Each structure stands twice: as structure tokens, then as C-alpha cells.
């Protein structure tokens, strides 16, 4: 499920779908986190993710956006290219997850796979896109994967709170950039 979601986050062009996908990423990462943390901590991570998605949505809706993203492509970023790149990156993540689960003894293999898939998908999004919206999504996906791994290393409630604040802070910055700088818009609305 995470693999399909990671591919869709890279391929989708509609910001509404990308934000909905990010909400599902936070739900799945909260589910994976409760293998090493209490369910209330997983719920807090999910709630912080929803707040981050809401902040980005407010920034997008206040800046005048439409249903298409990234019309200028400095590198080849067509849908076939993005699907192929996603598949290659996800295969690498599956290979890396075996090494990660041996390094962290309490980490289950499916949790390591999910975390690595989110990490490499975030890096792929950061490499493929240059709009503030997509870079913010890439950072948040990357951090969601990092949260899963780090929660099994350090299950402290203070760390959970600090990482949640990092997600919300990134969302504020992305929303602010979308509101103040029209050149960071995914696509300017026609006729405005």
C-alpha cells in the first residue's frame, strides 16, 4: 500500500490529490509508529500531520492555484519517467530495508520497508520538482519516513513532540512561501 502511495505522490499533478495522499502517508506512518510507541503517540503524529496538511491547503487556496502542477520541466519529468524513477527508487528502498532492520534490533521488517519507501520517495520528490509546494511535500514525506525509523530508536515523548513541531513548521514555511511569492505557485490561475 505504501509503495503504491509513494508512486502516486510522484505521479499525481493535482494538488488536491497530492495533499490527500500526504494525509494518507501520515495515517500509514502513524500505524507503523505504534509498533514501537504507544497508540497515543501514533495518534499525535497523525494529528500533527493533518495539521501540516491543513496549513499547506490554506496556503494553496489563498495563493490562487488550479488543478495542475509543474508545467515547466527543467529535467524530464513526464509521467512515464516519474513512474519508472519511482519503481527504481522503491526497489532500492526494499533492498536497503533489510540492512536497516538488522541495524535496529527492535525494528520489524515491514516497518523498515515502509520507512525506507517514504524516505526515498521524499528524496525523489526533492530531486524532481522545484516548486515550493512539491519541495514541501517531499520534505514532509522524507520526515515521515525518518519519524518511523527514529521512533524505534528513541521512543521518547519529547522527541515525538519535537518532530511534530518540525512537520508543522515546514508546513508554515511552505504556506508562507506560497502566499508571498507568486513564482512559487504550482501553476498560476488563468485570468487572474
C-alpha positions as CSV (number, residue, x, y, z in Angstrom):
1,X,0.0,0.0,0.0
2,X,2.8,2.4,0.9
3,X,4.6,1.6,-2.4
4,X,1.5,2.5,-4.5
5,X,1.0,5.6,-2.5
6,X,4.6,6.6,-3.0
7,X,4.3,6.2,-6.7
8,X,1.1,8.2,-6.8
9,X,2.6,11.1,-4.8
10,X,5.3,11.4,-7.5
11,X,3.0,10.9,-10.5
12,X,-0.1,13.0,-9.5
13,X,-0.3,16.5,-10.9
14,X,-3.4,17.6,-9.0
15,X,-2.5,19.4,-5.7
16,X,-5.8,18.2,-4.1
17,X,-4.8,14.6,-4.7
18,X,-1.2,15.2,-3.6
19,X,-2.5,16.7,-0.3
20,X,-4.9,13.8,0.2
21,X,-2.0,11.4,-0.5
22,X,0.1,13.2,2.2
23,X,-2.8,12.7,4.7
24,X,-2.8,9.0,3.9
25,X,1.0,9.0,4.3
26,X,0.6,10.4,7.8
27,X,-2.1,7.8,8.6
28,X,0.1,4.9,7.5
29,X,3.1,6.3,9.2
30,X,1.1,6.6,12.5
31,X,0.1,3.0,12.0
32,X,3.7,1.9,11.6
33,X,4.9,4.0,14.5
34,X,2.6,2.3,17.0
35,X,4.8,-0.8,16.7
36,X,7.4,0.9,18.9
37,X,5.3,3.7,20.6
38,X,2.1,3.8,22.5
39,X,-1.0,4.3,20.3
40,X,-1.5,7.8,21.7
41,X,1.9,8.8,20.3
42,X,0.9,7.5,16.9
43,X,-2.3,9.5,17.1
44,X,-0.3,12.6,18.0
45,X,1.8,12.1,14.9
46,X,-1.2,11.6,12.7
47,X,-2.9,14.7,14.2
48,X,0.3,16.8,13.6
49,X,0.4,15.5,10.0
50,X,-3.2,16.6,9.4
51,X,-2.5,20.0,10.9
52,X,0.5,20.3,8.5
53,X,-1.7,19.3,5.5
54,X,-4.3,21.8,6.6
55,X,-1.7,24.6,6.8
56,X,-0.5,23.8,3.3
57,X,-4.0,23.7,2.0
58,X,-4.7,27.1,3.4
59,X,-1.6,28.4,1.7
60,X,-2.5,26.9,-1.6
61,X,-6.1,28.1,-1.5
62,X,-5.0,31.6,-0.5
63,X,-2.5,31.9,-3.3
64,X,-4.7,31.1,-6.3
65,X,-4.0,27.7,-7.6
66,X,-5.6,25.4,-10.1
67,X,-5.7,21.6,-10.6
68,X,-2.4,21.3,-12.5
69,X,1.1,21.3,-11.1
70,X,4.6,21.9,-12.5
71,X,4.1,22.9,-16.1
72,X,7.8,23.9,-16.6
73,X,10.1,20.9,-16.5
74,X,13.8,21.6,-16.5
75,X,14.5,17.8,-16.5
76,X,12.5,15.0,-18.0
77,X,9.5,14.6,-15.6
78,X,6.8,13.2,-17.7
79,X,4.5,10.6,-16.1
80,X,6.3,7.5,-17.7
81,X,9.7,8.9,-16.4
82,X,8.2,9.5,-12.9
83,X,6.7,6.0,-12.8
84,X,10.0,4.4,-13.8
85,X,12.0,6.5,-11.3
86,X,9.6,5.7,-8.6
87,X,9.8,2.0,-9.2
88,X,13.6,2.0,-9.3
89,X,13.7,4.0,-6.1
90,X,11.2,1.8,-4.3
91,X,13.2,-1.3,-5.3
92,X,16.3,0.3,-3.8
93,X,14.3,1.0,-0.6
94,X,13.2,-2.6,-0.3
95,X,16.9,-3.6,-0.7
96,X,18.0,-1.1,1.9
97,X,15.3,-2.0,4.4
98,X,17.0,-5.4,5.1
99,X,20.2,-3.6,6.2
100,X,18.2,-1.1,8.3
101,X,16.2,-3.8,10.2
102,X,19.4,-5.6,11.1
103,X,21.0,-2.4,12.4
104,X,18.0,-1.5,14.6
105,X,17.1,-4.7,16.5
106,X,13.5,-3.7,17.6
107,X,12.5,-2.6,14.1
108,X,10.2,-5.0,12.3
109,X,10.9,-5.7,8.6
110,X,7.7,-4.3,7.3
111,X,8.2,-1.2,9.3
112,X,11.7,-0.8,7.9
113,X,10.4,-1.2,4.4
114,X,7.6,1.4,4.9
115,X,10.0,3.9,6.4
116,X,12.6,3.4,3.7
117,X,10.0,3.7,1.0
118,X,8.9,7.1,2.4
119,X,12.5,8.3,2.8
120,X,13.5,7.6,-0.7
121,X,10.2,8.9,-2.2
122,X,10.8,12.1,-0.3
123,X,14.3,12.4,-1.8
124,X,12.9,11.6,-5.3
125,X,10.3,14.4,-5.0
126,X,13.0,16.8,-3.8
127,X,15.1,15.9,-6.8
128,X,12.4,16.0,-9.4
129,X,10.4,19.2,-8.6
130,X,11.4,22.8,-7.8
131,X,8.1,24.4,-6.8
132,X,7.7,25.3,-3.1
133,X,4.6,23.1,-2.9
134,X,6.3,20.0,-4.2
135,X,9.5,20.6,-2.2
136,X,7.5,20.9,0.9
137,X,5.6,17.7,0.2
138,X,9.0,16.0,-0.5
139,X,10.4,17.2,2.9
140,X,7.3,16.1,4.8
141,X,7.3,12.6,3.2
142,X,11.0,12.3,3.9
143,X,10.5,13.3,7.5
144,X,7.6,10.9,7.9
145,X,9.9,8.1,7.0
146,X,12.6,9.4,9.3
147,X,10.0,9.6,12.1
148,X,9.2,5.9,11.8
149,X,12.8,4.9,12.0
150,X,13.7,7.3,14.8
151,X,10.7,6.3,16.9
152,X,12.1,2.8,17.2
153,X,15.5,4.1,18.2
154,X,14.3,6.7,20.7
155,X,10.6,6.3,21.9
156,X,10.6,9.5,24.0
157,X,7.5,11.6,24.1
158,X,9.6,14.8,23.9
159,X,11.1,13.6,20.6
160,X,7.6,12.8,19.3
161,X,6.5,16.4,20.1
162,X,9.7,18.0,18.6
163,X,9.3,16.0,15.4
164,X,5.6,17.0,15.2
165,X,6.7,20.7,15.5
166,X,9.2,20.2,12.7
167,X,6.4,19.0,10.4
168,X,4.1,21.9,11.3
169,X,7.0,24.4,11.0
170,X,7.8,23.1,7.5
171,X,4.1,23.4,6.5
172,X,4.1,27.0,7.8
173,X,7.1,27.9,5.7
174,X,5.7,26.3,2.6
175,X,2.4,28.0,3.1
176,X,4.1,31.4,3.7
177,X,6.2,30.9,0.5
178,X,3.1,30.1,-1.5
179,X,1.3,33.2,-0.2
180,X,4.1,35.8,-0.6
181,X,5.8,34.7,-3.8
182,X,3.7,34.0,-6.8
183,X,6.6,32.4,-8.6
184,X,6.5,29.5,-6.2
185,X,2.9,28.7,-7.2
186,X,2.5,25.3,-8.8
187,X,0.6,27.0,-11.6
188,X,-0.8,30.4,-11.8
189,X,-4.6,30.6,-12.3
190,X,-5.6,31.6,-15.8
191,X,-7.2,35.0,-16.0
192,X,-6.1,36.3,-12.6
